[in-house]
Amino acid sequence: MDQMNSTPSAGRPRPVMTDVARHAGVSLGTVSNVLNNPHIVTQEKRERVLRSIRELGFVRNNAARSLVIGRADTVGFVVVDVGNSFFIDLARGVEEELDEHGIRLLLANSDVNLSKQDAYINVFEETKVAGILLAPLDAPLEAARATRGRGVPVVHVNWPGDQDACGVVVDEELGGYLAARHLLDRGLRRLAFAGGPFSLSAIAQRLAGATRAVTEVDDATLQKIETRSISVRGGYDLGAALSERGILDRPDGLVAASDALAAGAIQTMQLAGIRVPEDMAVVGYDNNHFAQDSSIPITSVGQPGHEMGKIAAQVLLEEISSASHAHRTITLAPTLFERVSSAV
């Protein structure tokens, strides 16, 4: 069998455009037009070229192509935790917007690891993406700043912009306010806010919002409980600590800084005989997909992840295409979704 009629295997050179042209019996320019401007190629030649591409296993080198034409048709997106459905919603919004412009999305998960985040930013820059979207850790963004300095647009998602970059965020302070106000409006007065570390900006803003809501009600109080994390495991520890308290020492309403923290706390408290919401109403944060599917569906403050993703992609495309682009931060409003965990 002619080696040119089979997909390349280990040890054989990968086919290039000249191989496709020779195999299809057309010029190199025709192959280029089929890949980039197929509407100007006759159907018969287009089909011959596409058949040769399939038979040879040809894959276009987009990195090299972007160097030639001065742009790329891919965008990189680094998210902090792909296990959190909020970031999946972000990615879907980004992808939907990019699809409308014929641009492909490359998704990377930093897994709450700063070195991985920086490494992925460098990888995307090296592969000549048109721009980068970054949902970062709460940490210095030196790698992103350096990449922007070399001319690659970087837009922050779920993080504010600065003088050198745009950002798309949700009003975290308002989110904390909505959560606490919801419990106060149901007559609860001994509230607690749990999350941490408090040094994280999102946690601090949510706490500030809850504090503001409590100050609006004369006989209401707010306990502040700092946790090591806002994970389910952190929720187990939180629930255990609350379960050890006497009835009068326990809050009657809990604002948890994440749905995972709320879910872990609820599970542990139930095992200790504390009823949710009868003994303690609970509100989570993020409106993760599992929040409504838990054994006790969790009231949660939701961030418009899909909308945030679309807007972030729009801002990035604007920056890529416009020399007069002005950096700005776009702030969206959260929404409270009421469920069984606070139905008091």
Secondary structure by P-SEA (a helix, b strand, c coil): ccccccccccccccccaaaaaaaacccaaaaaaaacccccccaaaaaaaaaaaaaaccccaaaaaaaaaccccbbbbbbcccccaaaaaaaaaaaaaaaaacbbbbbbbccccaaaaaaaaaaaaaacccbbbbbcccccaaaaaaaaaacbbbbbccccccccccccccaaaaaaaaaaaaaaaacccbbbbbbcccccaaaaaaaaaaaaaaaacccbbbbbbbcccccaaaaaaaaaaaaaccccccccbbbbccaaaaaaaaaaaaaacccccccbbbbbcccccccccccccccccccaaaaaaaaaaaaaaaaacccbbbbbbbbbbbbbbbcccccc
